[in-house]
Amino acid sequence: MESFLIKGGVPLRGTVEISGSKNAALPIMAATLLTSEPCVIRRVPDLSDTRFMAQILASLGAEVKFENGTLNIHARKIGTYADYELVRKMRGSICIMGPLLGRLRQARVSLPGGCIIGARPINLHLKGFAALGAKIQIAGGYIDATAKKLIGTPMFLGGRAGSTVLGTANVMMAATLADGVTVIESAACEPEVVDLAKFLNALGAKISGAGSPTITITGVKNLHGAEHEVIPDRIETATFMIAAAATNGEVAITGAQPDHLRAVIDKLTEAQVSVQRRGAKLLVRRKGRLKSVDVTTLPHSGFPTDVQAQMMALLTLAPGISIITERIFEARFMHVSELARLGADIEIEGPSAIVKGGRPLSGAPVMASDLRASAALVIAGLAAKGTTQVNRIYHLDRGYERMDEKLRKLGARIQRIEEKVQERG
């Protein structure tokens, strides 16, 4: 395994370009299974997750070519069975189920894997499929879904933590080829859902309301091929914004979509971080001394749970007490103990983390537990004095394209090395 070796204390300066969104690309890749015609998807980030998805599509029979950020996919003839050995590698692979059910009226998909950040049930996905008329069986670690026909219907997809992004995407894809009209209430409003709807409409689907809590899908008989460019990754954008602030640097970010990050920009501004639009760029730097702020994660357009860990790393540097409350995933504080190894003072009380900020961080070996925790530890290592080794960066490689290269261009002293775990005393 590989790790990052970071010599901290260097302000980040320069320009960084944001890659395409992983969370948008994965369901869009899956959606190509809905048509027997060729599709071209541009600005696809080269990540382990997108390559896993390409392998899954190929295993189903699709022709897949991935070169220079462009995917050419032709699912002329496909099967209905997705093997555990591929699907187990990431939770996002469950989104192939909707397209398979929509096009073939049957699907057999292994229960998925991915990051361990608390319970992330797929019951709302299955509820939606059942509402469309599918029969669902779970046995031996596999989900079997079959339907003689899919019938559009109104449904409610709200859950304990609000709407479901992948569930909304999955049901929306299946409904494109159903008979009649499907109305999804309590639909996820995330930009990634909007991007998927845009791609589906380019295929010939009839979808309206994406980006609102009510999405209407009028079923069509067939879908055709299309070309599409994936939206920029808002989580990568937020991560580099926070890294600039944590190191007291000045970074220009290109290729981003600021409207997707209003809640993050609002909290950064409250924390005394300046985020300015300069033409097609975002210029990020501190206004002065960092200030403590309170943050609560919420479904879009609230503060994203995928930015919670990175924001926590920043707030360890802000004098005073910040309270971070996690409302989406109940076990998403696994990075707290590793931040503490760097000198952070954080206590967990129920769904909240109490961050007593302002103490200097010092380098130490740390272990990443999930994708966004990895990013938080990198940010903390960049801000810390001394050397930090972030182990298990395979998590990070799932969601950040060439992060170490991008950081080096901004002046960071960061190396990718073969993991040799240091003494954790």
C-alpha positions in Angstrom: 0.0 0.0 0.0 1.0 3.6 -0.5 1.0 6.6 1.8 1.6 10.3 1.7 4.6 11.8 3.5 3.9 15.5 4.2 6.3 18.1 5.5 3.9 20.8 6.7 4.0 24.5 7.4 4.2 25.7 3.8 1.4 28.1 2.6 -0.2 26.9 -0.6 0.1 29.3 -3.4 -0.8 29.1 -7.1 -3.6 27.8 -9.3 -5.4 24.5 -9.3 -7.9 23.1 -11.7 -10.8 21.0 -10.5 -11.6 17.6 -12.0 -15.0 16.3 -13.0 -17.3 15.0 -10.2 -16.8 11.4 -9.1 -20.3 11.4 -7.5 -21.8 12.6 -10.8 -19.7 10.4 -13.1 -20.6 7.1 -11.5 -24.4 7.1 -12.0 -23.9 8.7 -15.4 -21.6 5.8 -16.4 -24.3 3.4 -15.1 -27.0 5.2 -17.1 -25.2 4.2 -20.4 -26.6 0.7 -19.7 -30.1 2.1 -20.5 -29.3 2.4 -24.3 -27.9 0.0 -26.9 -26.3 3.0 -28.7 -22.9 4.5 -28.1 -22.4 7.2 -25.4 -19.5 9.6 -24.9 -18.8 11.1 -21.4 -16.2 13.8 -21.0 -14.4 15.2 -17.9 -14.5 11.8 -16.2 -11.9 11.8 -13.3 -9.3 9.1 -13.5 -10.0 7.4 -10.1 -10.1 3.9 -8.7 -13.9 4.2 -8.4 -14.4 5.3 -12.0 -12.1 2.5 -13.1 -14.0 0.0 -11.0 -17.3 1.2 -12.5 -15.8 0.8 -16.0 -14.8 -2.8 -15.1 -18.3 -3.5 -13.9 -19.8 -2.2 -17.1 -17.4 -4.3 -19.2 -18.2 -7.4 -17.1 -21.9 -6.8 -18.1 -20.9 -6.8 -21.7 -20.4 -3.2 -22.5 -17.6 -1.9 -24.7 -15.6 0.6 -22.6 -12.7 2.8 -23.6 -11.3 5.3 -21.2 -8.7 7.8 -22.5 -7.7 11.3 -21.4 -10.7 11.9 -19.3 -13.2 10.7 -22.0 -15.2 7.6 -21.7 -16.7 5.9 -24.8 -19.3 3.3 -23.7 -21.3 1.1 -26.0 -23.7 -1.3 -24.1 -25.0 -3.0 -27.3 -25.7 -6.3 -25.5 -25.6 -6.6 -21.7 -26.2 -9.2 -19.0 -28.2 -8.9 -15.8 -25.6 -10.2 -13.3 -23.0 -8.1 -11.4 -20.4 -10.1 -9.6 -19.6 -9.6 -5.9 -15.8 -9.3 -6.5 -16.3 -6.1 -8.5 -19.4 -4.6 -6.8 -18.0 -5.1 -3.2 -15.3 -2.5 -3.9 -17.6 0.6 -3.8 -21.0 1.4 -2.7 -21.7 3.5 -5.8 -21.9 0.3 -7.9 -25.5 -0.2 -6.6 -26.6 2.4 -9.2 -26.3 -0.2 -12.0 -29.4 -1.8 -10.6 -31.9 0.9 -11.9 -30.6 0.8 -15.5 -30.6 -3.0 -15.6 -34.1 -3.2 -14.3 -35.3 -0.4 -16.6 -33.8 -1.9 -19.8 -33.9 -5.7 -19.1 -36.6 -5.9 -16.5 -34.3 -7.9 -14.3 -31.1 -7.4 -12.3 -28.9 -9.5 -10.0 -26.5 -7.3 -8.0 -24.3 -8.1 -5.0 -24.8 -6.0 -1.9 -22.2 -3.2 -2.3 -19.2 -2.2 -0.3 -17.3 1.1 0.1 -16.2 3.3 2.9 -17.1 2.4 6.5 -18.9 5.6 7.7 -22.0 4.2 9.4 -25.1 2.6 8.2 -26.0 3.4 4.6 -28.9 1.2 3.8 -30.3 0.7 0.3 -33.9 0.2 1.5 -35.1 3.3 -0.2 -33.7 2.1 -3.5 -35.6 -1.1 -3.2 -38.7 0.7 -2.0 -38.7 2.7 -5.2 -38.2 -0.3 -7.4 -41.0 -2.2 -5.7 -43.3 0.8 -6.2 -42.5 0.6 -9.9 -43.7 -3.0 -9.9 -40.5 -5.0 -9.3 -40.3 -8.1 -7.1 -37.3 -7.9 -4.8 -35.5 -10.8 -3.2 -32.3 -10.7 -1.1 -30.4 -14.0 -0.5 -26.8 -15.0 -0.3 -25.6 -11.5 -0.4 -27.3 -10.7 -3.7 -30.3 -8.6 -4.6 -32.6 -10.0 -7.3 -35.1 -7.7 -8.9 -37.5 -8.8 -11.6 -40.5 -7.2 -13.3 -42.8 -8.2 -16.2 -43.3 -4.5 -16.7 -42.5 -1.3 -14.8 -45.4 1.1 -14.1 -44.9 4.7 -13.3 -46.4 5.8 -10.0 -46.0 8.5 -7.3 -43.7 7.6 -4.5 -42.0 9.1 -1.4 -38.3 8.4 -1.0 -37.6 10.3 2.2 -35.6 8.5 4.9 -34.4 8.9 8.5 -31.6 11.3 7.4 -33.6 13.0 4.6 -33.4 12.2 0.9 -31.2 9.6 -0.8 -28.9 10.7 -3.6 -28.1 7.3 -5.0 -31.6 6.1 -4.3 -33.1 9.0 -6.3 -30.7 8.4 -9.1 -31.3 4.7 -9.2 -35.1 5.0 -9.3 -35.0 7.8 -11.7 -33.0 5.7 -14.2 -35.4 2.7 -13.9 -38.4 5.0 -14.3 -37.2 6.4 -17.6 -38.3 3.2 -19.4 -41.4 2.5 -17.3 -44.9 2.9 -18.6 -46.6 6.1 -17.5 -45.5 8.8 -15.1 -43.4 8.5 -12.0 -43.3 11.3 -9.4 -40.5 11.1 -6.8 -41.4 13.1 -3.7 -38.6 14.0 -1.2 -36.1 13.5 -4.1 -32.5 14.4 -3.5 -31.7 18.0 -4.8 -27.9 17.5 -5.1 -26.2 18.9 -8.3 -25.1 15.3 -9.1 -28.8 14.4 -9.5 -29.4 17.4 -11.7 -26.4 16.3 -13.9 -27.7 12.8 -14.2 -31.1 14.1 -15.2 -29.5 16.3 -17.9 -27.7 13.2 -19.3 -30.8 11.1 -19.2 -32.7 13.8 -21.1 -29.9 13.9 -23.6 -30.6 10.2 -24.1 -34.2 11.0 -24.9 -35.8 10.7 -21.4 -38.5 13.0 -20.2 -37.5 14.3 -16.7 -38.5 17.6 -15.1 -38.0 19.0 -11.6 -34.4 17.7 -11.0 -32.8 19.9 -8.3 -36.1 20.2 -6.5 -37.8 17.8 -4.0 -40.2 16.7 -6.7 -39.0 15.0 -9.8 -41.3 13.9 -12.6 -40.3 11.2 -15.1 -42.5 10.4 -18.0 -41.5 7.0 -19.4 -40.4 6.5 -23.0 -40.1 3.3 -25.1 -36.4 3.6 -26.0 -33.3 5.7 -25.3 -30.6 6.6 -27.8 -26.9 7.5 -27.5 -25.6 10.9 -26.4 -22.6 13.0 -25.4 -22.2 14.7 -22.0 -19.6 16.6 -19.9 -19.6 15.9 -16.2 -20.0 18.8 -13.7 -16.9 19.9 -11.6 -16.4 18.1 -8.3 -17.8 20.4 -5.6 -16.2 18.3 -2.8 -12.7 18.5 -4.4 -13.3 22.3 -4.8 -14.2 22.6 -1.1 -11.2 20.5 -0.1 -8.7 22.8 -1.9 -10.5 25.9 -0.5 -10.1 24.6 3.0 -6.5 23.5 2.4 -5.7 27.1 1.2 -7.2 28.5 4.4 -5.6 25.9 6.7 -2.1 26.7 5.4 -2.7 30.5 5.3 -2.0 30.5 1.6 -3.6 32.0 -1.5 -5.0 29.7 -4.1 -6.9 30.4 -7.4 -9.3 27.6 -8.3 -10.4 27.1 -11.9 -13.1 24.9 -13.4 -15.3 25.0 -10.3 -19.0 25.8 -10.0 -19.4 28.1 -6.9 -23.2 27.9 -7.0 -22.9 24.3 -5.9 -21.0 25.4 -2.7 -22.9 28.2 -1.2 -23.2 26.7 2.2 -19.5 25.9 2.3 -18.5 29.4 1.1 -20.9 30.9 3.8 -19.2 29.0 6.6 -15.7 29.7 5.3 -16.6 33.4 5.1 -17.9 33.2 8.7 -14.5 31.7 9.7 -12.7 34.7 8.2 -11.7 33.1 4.9 -12.1 35.2 1.8 -13.6 33.5 -1.2 -13.8 35.8 -4.2 -14.9 35.3 -7.8 -12.3 36.6 -10.3 -13.7 35.9 -13.7 -13.7 32.1 -14.1 -11.6 31.7 -11.0 -12.2 31.5 -7.3 -9.5 33.2 -5.2 -9.2 31.8 -1.6 -7.2 33.3 1.2 -7.6 34.2 4.9 -8.9 37.6 5.8 -7.0 37.4 9.1 -7.1 35.2 12.2 -9.4 32.2 11.8 -12.6 32.3 13.8 -14.5 29.4 15.3 -17.9 28.5 13.7 -20.7 26.0 14.2 -21.5 23.6 11.4 -24.4 21.2 10.8 -24.4 18.8 7.9 -27.6 18.6 5.9 -28.9 17.4 2.6 -28.3 19.9 -0.3 -28.4 22.8 -0.2 -27.1 22.6 3.3 -23.5 22.0 4.4 -22.3 18.7 2.7 -21.4 15.7 4.9 -18.6 15.1 2.5 -16.9 18.3 3.6 -17.4 17.8 7.4 -14.0 16.1 8.0 -12.1 18.7 6.0 -13.9 21.6 7.8 -13.1 20.0 11.2 -9.4 19.9 10.3 -9.6 23.7 9.6 -11.4 24.5 12.8 -8.8 22.8 14.9 -6.7 25.8 13.9 -9.4 28.4 14.8 -9.1 29.8 18.4 -12.3 29.2 20.4 -14.9 26.4 20.4 -16.6 25.1 17.2 -19.4 22.6 17.3 -19.8 20.3 14.3 -23.0 18.3 14.2 -23.4 15.3 11.8 -27.0 14.8 10.6 -26.4 12.4 7.7 -24.1 9.6 8.8 -24.0 8.7 12.5 -20.4 7.2 12.5 -18.6 9.9 10.5 -16.2 11.0 13.2 -13.6 8.3 12.8 -11.1 10.9 11.8 -11.3 12.6 15.2 -8.9 10.2 16.9 -6.4 10.6 14.1 -6.6 14.4 14.2 -6.0 14.1 18.0 -2.7 12.4 17.2 -1.7 15.6 15.5 -2.6 17.7 18.6 -6.2 18.5 18.0 -8.5 18.8 21.0 -11.9 17.3 20.0 -14.6 15.6 22.1 -17.5 13.7 20.8 -21.0 14.2 22.3 -23.7 12.3 20.6 -24.0 13.5 17.0 -21.7 16.5 17.6 -17.9 17.1 17.8 -16.7 19.8 20.1 -13.6 21.3 18.6 -11.4 23.4 21.0 -9.3 25.1 18.4 -6.2 27.3 18.2 -3.6 24.8 19.4 -0.7 24.2 16.9 -0.7 20.9 15.2 2.5 18.8 14.9 3.3 16.0 12.5 2.7 12.3 13.3 1.8 9.0 11.5 -2.0 8.8 11.0 -4.3 6.2 9.5 -7.1 7.1 7.0 -10.4 5.4 7.7 -12.4 6.6 4.7 -12.3 8.9 1.7 -13.1 12.3 3.3 -11.2 11.5 6.5 -8.1 11.0 4.2 -8.5 14.5 2.9 -8.9 15.9 6.4 -5.7 14.3 7.5 -3.8 15.6 4.4 -5.1 19.2 5.2 -4.1 18.8 8.8 -0.7 17.5 7.8 -0.1 20.4 5.4 -0.9 22.9 8.3 1.1 21.0 11.0 4.7 21.5 12.0 7.0 18.6 11.1 6.3 15.5 9.1 3.0 13.7 8.8 2.6 10.3 7.2 -1.0 9.6 6.0 -1.4 5.8 5.6 -4.0 3.9 3.6 -4.4 6.6 0.9 -6.2 4.1 -1.3 -9.3 5.6 0.3 -8.2 9.0 -1.0 -7.4 7.7 -4.5 -11.1 6.7 -4.8 -12.2 10.3 -4.9 -9.3 12.7 -5.7 -7.6 12.8 -9.0 -3.8 13.2 -8.6 -4.2 15.1 -5.4 -0.5 14.9 -4.5 0.5 16.3 -7.9 -2.0 19.2 -7.6 -0.7 20.0 -4.1 2.9 19.9 -5.2 2.1 22.5 -7.9 0.8 24.7 -5.1 4.1 24.4 -3.2 3.2 21.6 -0.8 6.0 19.3 0.3 4.1 16.0 -0.2 5.4 12.7 -1.6 3.7 9.4 -2.4 5.7 6.6 -0.9 5.3 2.9 -0.3 3.7 2.5 3.0 6.0 1.8 5.9 4.0 2.3 9.0 5.8 4.4 11.6 5.7 3.7 15.3 2.4 4.8 16.6 3.3 5.7 20.2 
